[in-house]
């Protein structure tokens, strides 16, 4: 999914790893968002992206309605991210 935020001139790209028709369709689980910045596509949560505070935007205890949106950066940089995610659901 491409989202063009005209008011802020930002372009987001979200990818659902297992397809939109397959649950859970949740940020940080199977849905990850990226942002075009300075001519490159950066994982949301990376320095300079719109959502960088992992305590709010990538935290299993957060109540933010957009919790998980910044998990793309954590999934990219933490080799155990998906292992930890599976353990959390067991």
PDB file of N, CA, C and O in Angstrom, chain B, residues numbered from 101:
ATOM      1  N   UNK B 101       0.847  -1.159   0.000  1.00  0.00           N
ATOM      2  CA  UNK B 101       0.000   0.000   0.000  1.00  0.00           C
ATOM      3  C   UNK B 101       0.901   1.232   0.000  1.00  0.00           C
ATOM      4  O   UNK B 101       1.878   1.296   0.746  1.00  0.00           O
ATOM      5  N   UNK B 102       0.573   2.183  -0.821  1.00  0.00           N
ATOM      6  CA  UNK B 102       1.271   3.457  -0.863  1.00  0.00           C
ATOM      7  C   UNK B 102       0.377   4.522  -0.247  1.00  0.00           C
ATOM      8  O   UNK B 102      -0.816   4.594  -0.544  1.00  0.00           O
ATOM      9  N   UNK B 103       0.958   5.339   0.604  1.00  0.00           N
ATOM     10  CA  UNK B 103       0.205   6.426   1.236  1.00  0.00           C
ATOM     11  C   UNK B 103       0.999   7.714   1.049  1.00  0.00           C
ATOM     12  O   UNK B 103       2.134   7.835   1.509  1.00  0.00           O
ATOM     13  N   UNK B 104       0.388   8.659   0.376  1.00  0.00           N
ATOM     14  CA  UNK B 104       1.025   9.935   0.119  1.00  0.00           C
ATOM     15  C   UNK B 104       0.387  10.976   1.023  1.00  0.00           C
ATOM     16  O   UNK B 104      -0.763  11.360   0.813  1.00  0.00           O
ATOM     17  N   UNK B 105       1.121  11.432   2.023  1.00  0.00           N
ATOM     18  CA  UNK B 105       0.630  12.430   2.963  1.00  0.00           C
ATOM     19  C   UNK B 105       0.908  13.810   2.382  1.00  0.00           C
ATOM     20  O   UNK B 105       1.982  14.375   2.591  1.00  0.00           O
ATOM     21  N   UNK B 106      -0.058  14.345   1.658  1.00  0.00           N
ATOM     22  CA  UNK B 106       0.142  15.619   0.976  1.00  0.00           C
ATOM     23  C   UNK B 106       0.428  16.769   1.929  1.00  0.00           C
ATOM     24  O   UNK B 106       1.225  17.652   1.610  1.00  0.00           O
ATOM     25  N   UNK B 107      -0.215  16.771   3.100  1.00  0.00           N
ATOM     26  CA  UNK B 107      -0.030  17.882   4.037  1.00  0.00           C
ATOM     27  C   UNK B 107       1.393  17.937   4.595  1.00  0.00           C
ATOM     28  O   UNK B 107       1.867  19.012   4.966  1.00  0.00           O
ATOM     29  N   UNK B 108       2.070  16.807   4.659  1.00  0.00           N
ATOM     30  CA  UNK B 108       3.433  16.768   5.193  1.00  0.00           C
ATOM     31  C   UNK B 108       4.465  16.402   4.135  1.00  0.00           C
ATOM     32  O   UNK B 108       5.662  16.365   4.418  1.00  0.00           O
ATOM     33  N   UNK B 109       4.001  16.132   2.913  1.00  0.00           N
ATOM     34  CA  UNK B 109       4.872  15.761   1.802  1.00  0.00           C
ATOM     35  C   UNK B 109       5.680  14.495   2.118  1.00  0.00           C
ATOM     36  O   UNK B 109       6.869  14.414   1.808  1.00  0.00           O
ATOM     37  N   UNK B 110       5.026  13.523   2.730  1.00  0.00           N
ATOM     38  CA  UNK B 110       5.684  12.253   3.071  1.00  0.00           C
ATOM     39  C   UNK B 110       5.043  11.124   2.284  1.00  0.00           C
ATOM     40  O   UNK B 110       3.845  11.147   2.002  1.00  0.00           O
ATOM     41  N   UNK B 111       5.855  10.137   1.933  1.00  0.00           N
ATOM     42  CA  UNK B 111       5.370   8.980   1.204  1.00  0.00           C
ATOM     43  C   UNK B 111       5.698   7.726   2.008  1.00  0.00           C
ATOM     44  O   UNK B 111       6.861   7.445   2.294  1.00  0.00           O
ATOM     45  N   UNK B 112       4.660   6.981   2.368  1.00  0.00           N
ATOM     46  CA  UNK B 112       4.810   5.735   3.122  1.00  0.00           C
ATOM     47  C   UNK B 112       4.493   4.553   2.216  1.00  0.00           C
ATOM     48  O   UNK B 112       3.634   4.639   1.338  1.00  0.00           O
ATOM     49  N   UNK B 113       5.194   3.454   2.440  1.00  0.00           N
ATOM     50  CA  UNK B 113       4.929   2.194   1.752  1.00  0.00           C
ATOM     51  C   UNK B 113       4.765   1.143   2.830  1.00  0.00           C
ATOM     52  O   UNK B 113       5.664   0.935   3.645  1.00  0.00           O
ATOM     53  N   UNK B 114       3.622   0.481   2.837  1.00  0.00           N
ATOM     54  CA  UNK B 114       3.375  -0.588   3.806  1.00  0.00           C
ATOM     55  C   UNK B 114       3.281  -1.917   3.072  1.00  0.00           C
ATOM     56  O   UNK B 114       2.687  -2.011   1.999  1.00  0.00           O
ATOM     57  N   UNK B 115       3.877  -2.937   3.669  1.00  0.00           N
ATOM     58  CA  UNK B 115       3.926  -4.267   3.073  1.00  0.00           C
ATOM     59  C   UNK B 115       3.355  -5.274   4.068  1.00  0.00           C
ATOM     60  O   UNK B 115       3.774  -5.326   5.225  1.00  0.00           O
ATOM     61  N   UNK B 116       2.397  -6.068   3.606  1.00  0.00           N
ATOM     62  CA  UNK B 116       1.832  -7.149   4.415  1.00  0.00           C
ATOM     63  C   UNK B 116       2.517  -8.433   3.965  1.00  0.00           C
ATOM     64  O   UNK B 116       2.305  -8.895   2.844  1.00  0.00           O
ATOM     65  N   UNK B 117       3.332  -9.004   4.831  1.00  0.00           N
ATOM     66  CA  UNK B 117       4.176 -10.140   4.463  1.00  0.00           C
ATOM     67  C   UNK B 117       3.411 -11.365   4.005  1.00  0.00           C
ATOM     68  O   UNK B 117       3.893 -12.101   3.145  1.00  0.00           O
ATOM     69  N   UNK B 118       2.233 -11.601   4.555  1.00  0.00           N
ATOM     70  CA  UNK B 118       1.487 -12.793   4.175  1.00  0.00           C
ATOM     71  C   UNK B 118       0.214 -12.460   3.395  1.00  0.00           C
ATOM     72  O   UNK B 118      -0.656 -13.316   3.230  1.00  0.00           O
ATOM     73  N   UNK B 119       0.104 -11.234   2.921  1.00  0.00           N
ATOM     74  CA  UNK B 119      -1.041 -10.838   2.105  1.00  0.00           C
ATOM     75  C   UNK B 119      -2.173 -10.268   2.929  1.00  0.00           C
ATOM     76  O   UNK B 119      -2.429 -10.694   4.055  1.00  0.00           O
ATOM     77  N   UNK B 120      -2.844  -9.297   2.341  1.00  0.00           N
ATOM     78  CA  UNK B 120      -3.918  -8.584   3.028  1.00  0.00           C
ATOM     79  C   UNK B 120      -5.054  -9.507   3.490  1.00  0.00           C
ATOM     80  O   UNK B 120      -5.675  -9.250   4.521  1.00  0.00           O
ATOM     81  N   UNK B 121      -5.322 -10.554   2.753  1.00  0.00           N
ATOM     82  CA  UNK B 121      -6.428 -11.456   3.093  1.00  0.00           C
ATOM     83  C   UNK B 121      -6.116 -12.423   4.216  1.00  0.00           C
ATOM     84  O   UNK B 121      -6.978 -13.216   4.594  1.00  0.00           O
ATOM     85  N   UNK B 122      -4.907 -12.380   4.761  1.00  0.00           N
ATOM     86  CA  UNK B 122      -4.514 -13.301   5.825  1.00  0.00           C
ATOM     87  C   UNK B 122      -4.189 -12.533   7.098  1.00  0.00           C
ATOM     88  O   UNK B 122      -3.335 -11.646   7.088  1.00  0.00           O
ATOM     89  N   UNK B 123      -4.868 -12.868   8.197  1.00  0.00           N
ATOM     90  CA  UNK B 123      -4.617 -12.172   9.464  1.00  0.00           C
ATOM     91  C   UNK B 123      -3.217 -12.459   9.988  1.00  0.00           C
ATOM     92  O   UNK B 123      -2.594 -13.430   9.560  1.00  0.00           O
ATOM     93  N   UNK B 124      -2.711 -11.646  10.897  1.00  0.00           N
ATOM     94  CA  UNK B 124      -3.447 -10.687  11.722  1.00  0.00           C
ATOM     95  C   UNK B 124      -3.555  -9.289  11.128  1.00  0.00           C
ATOM     96  O   UNK B 124      -4.330  -8.477  11.634  1.00  0.00           O
ATOM     97  N   UNK B 125      -2.795  -8.973  10.058  1.00  0.00           N
ATOM     98  CA  UNK B 125      -2.820  -7.635   9.465  1.00  0.00           C
ATOM     99  C   UNK B 125      -2.591  -6.550  10.513  1.00  0.00           C
ATOM    100  O   UNK B 125      -3.344  -5.583  10.622  1.00  0.00           O
ATOM    101  N   UNK B 126      -1.525  -6.749  11.275  1.00  0.00           N
ATOM    102  CA  UNK B 126      -1.166  -5.806  12.346  1.00  0.00           C
ATOM    103  C   UNK B 126       0.264  -5.350  12.168  1.00  0.00           C
ATOM    104  O   UNK B 126       1.158  -6.133  11.847  1.00  0.00           O
ATOM    105  N   UNK B 127       0.458  -4.037  12.390  1.00  0.00           N
ATOM    106  CA  UNK B 127       1.815  -3.497  12.333  1.00  0.00           C
ATOM    107  C   UNK B 127       2.714  -4.221  13.312  1.00  0.00           C
ATOM    108  O   UNK B 127       2.334  -4.480  14.454  1.00  0.00           O
ATOM    109  N   UNK B 128       3.892  -4.538  12.858  1.00  0.00           N
ATOM    110  CA  UNK B 128       4.885  -5.186  13.710  1.00  0.00           C
ATOM    111  C   UNK B 128       4.788  -6.693  13.730  1.00  0.00           C
ATOM    112  O   UNK B 128       5.674  -7.359  14.264  1.00  0.00           O
ATOM    113  N   UNK B 129       3.729  -7.249  13.158  1.00  0.00           N
ATOM    114  CA  UNK B 129       3.537  -8.701  13.114  1.00  0.00           C
ATOM    115  C   UNK B 129       3.696  -9.199  11.683  1.00  0.00           C
ATOM    116  O   UNK B 129       4.613  -9.963  11.380  1.00  0.00           O
ATOM    117  N   UNK B 130       2.812  -8.769  10.821  1.00  0.00           N
ATOM    118  CA  UNK B 130       2.928  -9.132   9.413  1.00  0.00           C
ATOM    119  C   UNK B 130       2.824  -7.911   8.498  1.00  0.00           C
ATOM    120  O   UNK B 130       2.899  -8.040   7.276  1.00  0.00           O
ATOM    121  N   UNK B 131       2.653  -6.741   9.084  1.00  0.00           N
ATOM    122  CA  UNK B 131       2.542  -5.490   8.333  1.00  0.00           C
ATOM    123  C   UNK B 131       3.671  -4.551   8.751  1.00  0.00           C
ATOM    124  O   UNK B 131       3.832  -4.244   9.932  1.00  0.00           O
ATOM    125  N   UNK B 132       4.453  -4.098   7.761  1.00  0.00           N
ATOM    126  CA  UNK B 132       5.596  -3.245   8.051  1.00  0.00           C
ATOM    127  C   UNK B 132       5.568  -2.032   7.130  1.00  0.00           C
ATOM    128  O   UNK B 132       5.234  -2.138   5.949  1.00  0.00           O
ATOM    129  N   UNK B 133       5.925  -0.875   7.691  1.00  0.00           N
ATOM    130  CA  UNK B 133       5.841   0.386   6.965  1.00  0.00           C
ATOM    131  C   UNK B 133       7.230   0.985   6.774  1.00  0.00           C
ATOM    132  O   UNK B 133       8.091   0.920   7.651  1.00  0.00           O
ATOM    133  N   UNK B 134       7.410   1.565   5.602  1.00  0.00           N
ATOM    134  CA  UNK B 134       8.660   2.211   5.209  1.00  0.00           C
ATOM    135  C   UNK B 134       8.336   3.625   4.750  1.00  0.00           C
ATOM    136  O   UNK B 134       7.195   3.921   4.395  1.00  0.00           O
ATOM    137  N   UNK B 135       9.331   4.493   4.756  1.00  0.00           N
ATOM    138  CA  UNK B 135       9.133   5.879   4.366  1.00  0.00           C
ATOM    139  C   UNK B 135      10.231   6.316   3.402  1.00  0.00           C
ATOM    140  O   UNK B 135      11.411   6.050   3.629  1.00  0.00           O
ATOM    141  N   UNK B 136       9.830   6.990   2.325  1.00  0.00           N
ATOM    142  CA  UNK B 136      10.809   7.571   1.413  1.00  0.00           C
ATOM    143  C   UNK B 136      11.363   8.843   2.027  1.00  0.00           C
ATOM    144  O   UNK B 136      10.617   9.774   2.330  1.00  0.00           O
ATOM    145  N   UNK B 137      12.675   8.878   2.208  1.00  0.00           N
ATOM    146  CA  UNK B 137      13.366  10.050   2.749  1.00  0.00           C
ATOM    147  C   UNK B 137      14.665  10.249   1.990  1.00  0.00           C
ATOM    148  O   UNK B 137      15.428   9.304   1.792  1.00  0.00           O
ATOM    149  N   UNK B 138      14.907  11.450   1.574  1.00  0.00           N
ATOM    150  CA  UNK B 138      16.172  11.789   0.915  1.00  0.00           C
ATOM    151  C   UNK B 138      16.513  10.821  -0.217  1.00  0.00           C
ATOM    152  O   UNK B 138      17.671  10.442  -0.393  1.00  0.00           O
ATOM    153  N   UNK B 139      15.499  10.429  -0.976  1.00  0.00           N
ATOM    154  CA  UNK B 139      15.727   9.568  -2.130  1.00  0.00           C
ATOM    155  C   UNK B 139      15.915   8.103  -1.821  1.00  0.00           C
ATOM    156  O   UNK B 139      16.277   7.333  -2.710  1.00  0.00           O
ATOM    157  N   UNK B 140      15.681   7.692  -0.584  1.00  0.00           N
ATOM    158  CA  UNK B 140      15.809   6.268  -0.253  1.00  0.00           C
ATOM    159  C   UNK B 140      14.630   5.808   0.588  1.00  0.00           C
ATOM    160  O   UNK B 140      13.965   6.604   1.251  1.00  0.00           O
ATOM    161  N   UNK B 141      14.389   4.513   0.544  1.00  0.00           N
ATOM    162  CA  UNK B 141      13.320   3.908   1.319  1.00  0.00           C
ATOM    163  C   UNK B 141      13.892   3.448   2.654  1.00  0.00           C
ATOM    164  O   UNK B 141      14.775   2.590   2.694  1.00  0.00           O
ATOM    165  N   UNK B 142      13.388   4.017   3.748  1.00  0.00           N
ATOM    166  CA  UNK B 142      13.887   3.671   5.085  1.00  0.00           C
ATOM    167  C   UNK B 142      12.814   2.943   5.877  1.00  0.00           C
ATOM    168  O   UNK B 142      11.623   3.226   5.744  1.00  0.00           O
ATOM    169  N   UNK B 143      13.251   2.009   6.696  1.00  0.00           N
ATOM    170  CA  UNK B 143      12.335   1.289   7.574  1.00  0.00           C
ATOM    171  C   UNK B 143      11.791   2.260   8.619  1.00  0.00           C
ATOM    172  O   UNK B 143      12.552   2.983   9.263  1.00  0.00           O
ATOM    173  N   UNK B 144      10.476   2.269   8.781  1.00  0.00           N
ATOM    174  CA  UNK B 144       9.868   3.148   9.785  1.00  0.00           C
ATOM    175  C   UNK B 144      10.440   2.793  11.151  1.00  0.00           C
ATOM    176  O   UNK B 144      10.548   1.621  11.510  1.00  0.00           O
ATOM    177  N   UNK B 145      10.799   3.812  11.897  1.00  0.00           N
ATOM    178  CA  UNK B 145      11.474   3.645  13.180  1.00  0.00           C
ATOM    179  C   UNK B 145      12.939   4.035  13.074  1.00  0.00           C
ATOM    180  O   UNK B 145      13.592   4.313  14.080  1.00  0.00           O
ATOM    181  N   UNK B 146      13.453   4.055  11.841  1.00  0.00           N
ATOM    182  CA  UNK B 146      14.828   4.475  11.598  1.00  0.00           C
ATOM    183  C   UNK B 146      14.948   5.979  11.846  1.00  0.00           C
ATOM    184  O   UNK B 146      13.953   6.702  11.797  1.00  0.00           O
ATOM    185  N   UNK B 147      16.145   6.439  12.107  1.00  0.00           N
ATOM    186  CA  UNK B 147      16.417   7.856  12.355  1.00  0.00           C
ATOM    187  C   UNK B 147      15.849   8.712  11.214  1.00  0.00           C
ATOM    188  O   UNK B 147      16.087   8.441  10.037  1.00  0.00           O
ATOM    189  N   UNK B 148      15.100   9.741  11.590  1.00  0.00           N
ATOM    190  CA  UNK B 148      14.547  10.668  10.617  1.00  0.00           C
ATOM    191  C   UNK B 148      13.169  10.315  10.099  1.00  0.00           C
ATOM    192  O   UNK B 148      12.515  11.157   9.484  1.00  0.00           O
ATOM    193  N   UNK B 149      12.704   9.081  10.331  1.00  0.00           N
ATOM    194  CA  UNK B 149      11.362   8.723   9.867  1.00  0.00           C
ATOM    195  C   UNK B 149      10.314   9.353  10.777  1.00  0.00           C
ATOM    196  O   UNK B 149      10.639   9.901  11.830  1.00  0.00           O
ATOM    197  N   UNK B 150       9.075   9.269  10.364  1.00  0.00           N
ATOM    198  CA  UNK B 150       7.989   9.941  11.087  1.00  0.00           C
ATOM    199  C   UNK B 150       7.714   9.365  12.468  1.00  0.00           C
ATOM    200  O   UNK B 150       7.278  10.088  13.363  1.00  0.00           O
ATOM    201  N   UNK B 151       7.962   8.078  12.650  1.00  0.00           N
ATOM    202  CA  UNK B 151       7.682   7.414  13.927  1.00  0.00           C
ATOM    203  C   UNK B 151       8.954   6.728  14.411  1.00  0.00           C
ATOM    204  O   UNK B 151       9.318   5.669  13.899  1.00  0.00           O
ATOM    205  N   UNK B 152       9.629   7.320  15.389  1.00  0.00           N
ATOM    206  CA  UNK B 152      10.903   6.762  15.849  1.00  0.00           C
ATOM    207  C   UNK B 152      10.885   6.299  17.302  1.00  0.00           C
ATOM    208  O   UNK B 152      11.778   5.559  17.716  1.00  0.00           O
ATOM    209  N   UNK B 153       9.901   6.710  18.078  1.00  0.00           N
ATOM    210  CA  UNK B 153       9.870   6.353  19.497  1.00  0.00           C
ATOM    211  C   UNK B 153       9.344   4.926  19.647  1.00  0.00           C
ATOM    212  O   UNK B 153       8.138   4.687  19.589  1.00  0.00           O
ATOM    213  N   UNK B 154      10.264   3.984  19.840  1.00  0.00           N
ATOM    214  CA  UNK B 154       9.882   2.577  19.916  1.00  0.00           C
ATOM    215  C   UNK B 154       9.062   2.256  21.167  1.00  0.00           C
ATOM    216  O   UNK B 154       8.320   1.274  21.178  1.00  0.00           O
ATOM    217  N   UNK B 155       9.184   3.067  22.216  1.00  0.00           N
ATOM    218  CA  UNK B 155       8.379   2.841  23.418  1.00  0.00           C
ATOM    219  C   UNK B 155       6.894   3.063  23.153  1.00  0.00           C
ATOM    220  O   UNK B 155       6.046   2.477  23.827  1.00  0.00           O
ATOM    221  N   UNK B 156       6.583   3.894  22.191  1.00  0.00           N
ATOM    222  CA  UNK B 156       5.189   4.171  21.834  1.00  0.00           C
ATOM    223  C   UNK B 156       4.771   3.396  20.589  1.00  0.00           C
ATOM    224  O   UNK B 156       3.658   2.873  20.532  1.00  0.00           O
ATOM    225  N   UNK B 157       5.656   3.318  19.586  1.00  0.00           N
ATOM    226  CA  UNK B 157       5.284   2.817  18.269  1.00  0.00           C
ATOM    227  C   UNK B 157       5.796   1.428  17.935  1.00  0.00           C
ATOM    228  O   UNK B 157       5.604   0.964  16.811  1.00  0.00           O
ATOM    229  N   UNK B 158       6.444   0.746  18.880  1.00  0.00           N
ATOM    230  CA  UNK B 158       6.842  -0.651  18.688  1.00  0.00           C
ATOM    231  C   UNK B 158       7.053  -1.286  20.059  1.00  0.00           C
ATOM    232  O   UNK B 158       8.169  -1.638  20.439  1.00  0.00           O
ATOM    233  N   UNK B 159       5.961  -1.419  20.780  1.00  0.00           N
ATOM    234  CA  UNK B 159       6.016  -1.912  22.154  1.00  0.00           C
ATOM    235  C   UNK B 159       4.747  -2.719  22.418  1.00  0.00           C
ATOM    236  O   UNK B 159       3.639  -2.204  22.268  1.00  0.00           O
ATOM    237  N   UNK B 160       4.905  -3.975  22.809  1.00  0.00           N
ATOM    238  CA  UNK B 160       3.726  -4.834  23.012  1.00  0.00           C
ATOM    239  C   UNK B 160       2.794  -4.304  24.095  1.00  0.00           C
ATOM    240  O   UNK B 160       1.642  -4.730  24.167  1.00  0.00           O
ATOM    241  N   UNK B 161       3.262  -3.389  24.936  1.00  0.00           N
ATOM    242  CA  UNK B 161       2.424  -2.835  26.000  1.00  0.00           C
ATOM    243  C   UNK B 161       1.841  -1.464  25.660  1.00  0.00           C
ATOM    244  O   UNK B 161       1.095  -0.894  26.457  1.00  0.00           O
ATOM    245  N   UNK B 162       2.173  -0.935  24.491  1.00  0.00           N
ATOM    246  CA  UNK B 162       1.683   0.388  24.102  1.00  0.00           C
ATOM    247  C   UNK B 162       0.205   0.330  23.731  1.00  0.00           C
ATOM    248  O   UNK B 162      -0.271  -0.655  23.166  1.00  0.00           O
ATOM    249  N   UNK B 163      -0.502   1.391  24.056  1.00  0.00           N
ATOM    250  CA  UNK B 163      -1.923   1.492  23.691  1.00  0.00           C
ATOM    251  C   UNK B 163      -2.132   2.448  22.515  1.00  0.00           C
ATOM    252  O   UNK B 163      -3.273   2.761  22.176  1.00  0.00           O
ATOM    253  N   UNK B 164      -1.068   2.908  21.899  1.00  0.00           N
ATOM    254  CA  UNK B 164      -1.181   3.812  20.757  1.00  0.00           C
ATOM    255  C   UNK B 164      -1.931   3.127  19.619  1.00  0.00           C
ATOM    256  O   UNK B 164      -1.681   1.953  19.343  1.00  0.00           O
ATOM    257  N   UNK B 165      -2.838   3.828  18.956  1.00  0.00           N
ATOM    258  CA  UNK B 165      -3.563   3.222  17.828  1.00  0.00           C
ATOM    259  C   UNK B 165      -2.654   2.876  16.644  1.00  0.00           C
ATOM    260  O   UNK B 165      -3.042   2.088  15.781  1.00  0.00           O
ATOM    261  N   UNK B 166      -1.459   3.451  16.593  1.00  0.00           N
ATOM    262  CA  UNK B 166      -0.507   3.105  15.540  1.00  0.00           C
ATOM    263  C   UNK B 166       0.693   2.327  16.093  1.00  0.00           C
ATOM    264  O   UNK B 166       1.767   2.313  15.490  1.00  0.00           O
ATOM    265  N   UNK B 167       0.498   1.688  17.233  1.00  0.00           N
ATOM    266  CA  UNK B 167       1.551   0.851  17.797  1.00  0.00           C
ATOM    267  C   UNK B 167       1.940  -0.212  16.769  1.00  0.00           C
ATOM    268  O   UNK B 167       1.082  -0.850  16.159  1.00  0.00           O
ATOM    269  N   UNK B 168       3.225  -0.384  16.594  1.00  0.00           N
ATOM    270  CA  UNK B 168       3.756  -1.356  15.652  1.00  0.00           C
ATOM    271  C   UNK B 168       4.251  -0.725  14.368  1.00  0.00           C
ATOM    272  O   UNK B 168       4.987  -1.361  13.614  1.00  0.00           O
ATOM    273  N   UNK B 169       3.865   0.512  14.103  1.00  0.00           N
ATOM    274  CA  UNK B 169       4.260   1.147  12.843  1.00  0.00           C
ATOM    275  C   UNK B 169       5.773   1.315  12.740  1.00  0.00           C
ATOM    276  O   UNK B 169       6.309   1.326  11.632  1.00  0.00           O
ATOM    277  N   UNK B 170       6.472   1.446  13.863  1.00  0.00           N
ATOM    278  CA  UNK B 170       7.925   1.644  13.844  1.00  0.00           C
ATOM    279  C   UNK B 170       8.704   0.340  13.970  1.00  0.00           C
ATOM    280  O   UNK B 170       9.930   0.369  14.077  1.00  0.00           O
ATOM    281  N   UNK B 171       8.036  -0.775  13.960  1.00  0.00           N
ATOM    282  CA  UNK B 171       8.719  -2.060  14.149  1.00  0.00           C
ATOM    283  C   UNK B 171       9.538  -2.508  12.940  1.00  0.00           C
ATOM    284  O   UNK B 171      10.358  -3.418  13.065  1.00  0.00           O
ATOM    285  N   UNK B 172       9.339  -1.900  11.793  1.00  0.00           N
ATOM    286  CA  UNK B 172      10.116  -2.297  10.610  1.00  0.00           C
ATOM    287  C   UNK B 172      11.608  -2.135  10.868  1.00  0.00           C
ATOM    288  O   UNK B 172      12.408  -2.996  10.502  1.00  0.00           O
ATOM    289  N   UNK B 173      11.973  -1.029  11.498  1.00  0.00           N
ATOM    290  CA  UNK B 173      13.397  -0.808  11.785  1.00  0.00           C
ATOM    291  C   UNK B 173      13.913  -1.848  12.778  1.00  0.00           C
ATOM    292  O   UNK B 173      15.013  -2.373  12.606  1.00  0.00           O
ATOM    293  N   UNK B 174      13.147  -2.144  13.791  1.00  0.00           N
ATOM    294  CA  UNK B 174      13.565  -3.131  14.784  1.00  0.00           C
ATOM    295  C   UNK B 174      13.672  -4.524  14.141  1.00  0.00           C
ATOM    296  O   UNK B 174      14.612  -5.268  14.422  1.00  0.00           O
ATOM    297  N   UNK B 175      12.711  -4.870  13.283  1.00  0.00           N
ATOM    298  CA  UNK B 175      12.766  -6.160  12.593  1.00  0.00           C
ATOM    299  C   UNK B 175      13.988  -6.245  11.685  1.00  0.00           C
ATOM    300  O   UNK B 175      14.575  -7.315  11.519  1.00  0.00           O
ATOM    301  N   UNK B 176      14.364  -5.122  11.104  1.00  0.00           N
ATOM    302  CA  UNK B 176      15.528  -5.072  10.205  1.00  0.00           C
ATOM    303  C   UNK B 176      16.845  -5.182  10.960  1.00  0.00           C
ATOM    304  O   UNK B 176      17.790  -5.794  10.461  1.00  0.00           O
ATOM    305  N   UNK B 177      16.925  -4.604  12.147  1.00  0.00           N
ATOM    306  CA  UNK B 177      18.191  -4.538  12.871  1.00  0.00           C
ATOM    307  C   UNK B 177      18.368  -5.606  13.951  1.00  0.00           C
ATOM    308  O   UNK B 177      19.493  -5.859  14.382  1.00  0.00           O
ATOM    309  N   UNK B 178      17.284  -6.231  14.390  1.00  0.00           N
ATOM    310  CA  UNK B 178      17.355  -7.239  15.448  1.00  0.00           C
ATOM    311  C   UNK B 178      17.138  -8.624  14.838  1.00  0.00           C
ATOM    312  O   UNK B 178      16.024  -8.959  14.435  1.00  0.00           O
ATOM    313  N   UNK B 179      18.195  -9.424  14.772  1.00  0.00           N
ATOM    314  CA  UNK B 179      18.097 -10.735  14.125  1.00  0.00           C
ATOM    315  C   UNK B 179      17.135 -11.680  14.852  1.00  0.00           C
ATOM    316  O   UNK B 179      16.672 -12.654  14.257  1.00  0.00           O
ATOM    317  N   UNK B 180      16.831 -11.416  16.110  1.00  0.00           N
ATOM    318  CA  UNK B 180      15.914 -12.267  16.870  1.00  0.00           C
ATOM    319  C   UNK B 180      14.483 -11.729  16.893  1.00  0.00           C
ATOM    320  O   UNK B 180      13.630 -12.274  17.593  1.00  0.00           O
ATOM    321  N   UNK B 181      14.218 -10.683  16.146  1.00  0.00           N
ATOM    322  CA  UNK B 181      12.904 -10.036  16.195  1.00  0.00           C
ATOM    323  C   UNK B 181      11.765 -11.037  15.982  1.00  0.00           C
ATOM    324  O   UNK B 181      10.842 -11.098  16.794  1.00  0.00           O
ATOM    325  N   UNK B 182      11.817 -11.810  14.920  1.00  0.00           N
ATOM    326  CA  UNK B 182      10.713 -12.722  14.620  1.00  0.00           C
ATOM    327  C   UNK B 182      10.685 -13.916  15.561  1.00  0.00           C
ATOM    328  O   UNK B 182       9.609 -14.431  15.865  1.00  0.00           O
ATOM    329  N   UNK B 183      11.847 -14.366  16.030  1.00  0.00           N
ATOM    330  CA  UNK B 183      11.876 -15.435  17.041  1.00  0.00           C
ATOM    331  C   UNK B 183      11.186 -14.958  18.314  1.00  0.00           C
ATOM    332  O   UNK B 183      10.383 -15.684  18.900  1.00  0.00           O
ATOM    333  N   UNK B 184      11.500 -13.739  18.739  1.00  0.00           N
ATOM    334  CA  UNK B 184      10.879 -13.180  19.939  1.00  0.00           C
ATOM    335  C   UNK B 184       9.385 -12.999  19.749  1.00  0.00           C
ATOM    336  O   UNK B 184       8.611 -13.212  20.682  1.00  0.00           O
ATOM    337  N   UNK B 185       8.975 -12.612  18.566  1.00  0.00           N
ATOM    338  CA  UNK B 185       7.563 -12.421  18.263  1.00  0.00           C
ATOM    339  C   UNK B 185       6.804 -13.737  18.377  1.00  0.00           C
ATOM    340  O   UNK B 185       5.709 -13.775  18.938  1.00  0.00           O
ATOM    341  N   UNK B 186       7.374 -14.805  17.853  1.00  0.00           N
ATOM    342  CA  UNK B 186       6.744 -16.134  17.933  1.00  0.00           C
ATOM    343  C   UNK B 186       6.659 -16.580  19.394  1.00  0.00           C
ATOM    344  O   UNK B 186       5.640 -17.131  19.812  1.00  0.00           O
ATOM    345  N   UNK B 187       7.709 -16.350  20.163  1.00  0.00           N
ATOM    346  CA  UNK B 187       7.684 -16.725  21.591  1.00  0.00           C
ATOM    347  C   UNK B 187       6.600 -15.956  22.343  1.00  0.00           C
ATOM    348  O   UNK B 187       5.951 -16.500  23.236  1.00  0.00           O
ATOM    349  N   UNK B 188       6.410 -14.715  21.984  1.00  0.00           N
ATOM    350  CA  UNK B 188       5.391 -13.883  22.635  1.00  0.00           C
ATOM    351  C   UNK B 188       3.992 -14.457  22.426  1.00  0.00           C
ATOM    352  O   UNK B 188       3.144 -14.351  23.312  1.00  0.00           O
ATOM    353  N   UNK B 189       3.744 -15.055  21.280  1.00  0.00           N
ATOM    354  CA  UNK B 189       2.416 -15.590  20.965  1.00  0.00           C
ATOM    355  C   UNK B 189       2.206 -17.009  21.451  1.00  0.00           C
ATOM    356  O   UNK B 189       1.071 -17.486  21.447  1.00  0.00           O
ATOM    357  N   UNK B 190       3.256 -17.705  21.870  1.00  0.00           N
ATOM    358  CA  UNK B 190       3.095 -19.088  22.343  1.00  0.00           C
ATOM    359  C   UNK B 190       2.527 -19.120  23.745  1.00  0.00           C
ATOM    360  O   UNK B 190       2.324 -20.197  24.304  1.00  0.00           O
TER     361      UNK B 190
END
